[in-house]
């Protein structure tokens, strides 16, 4: 709790055909927020500061329900300093 996190996808910026949708859910499965596309990279990101210690879940999917072994991406979760 009280630590801010940056959750980001790196896909479009590296040439992946993935059109990523990034979402964050609480332990009960309720949507907390969805990722906003970065103005430069077009990849979505979420800044999140939990109010309490709990479990949280991240989902990443393609906007067009497509995928293959060449739909590469990197999911980065890091605490902001």
Secondary structure, DSSP 4 states (H G I P E B T S, - for coil): ---EEEEEEESGGGT----EEEEEEETTS-EEEEPEEPTTT--EEEEEE-SSS--EEEEEEETTS---TT---EEEEEE--
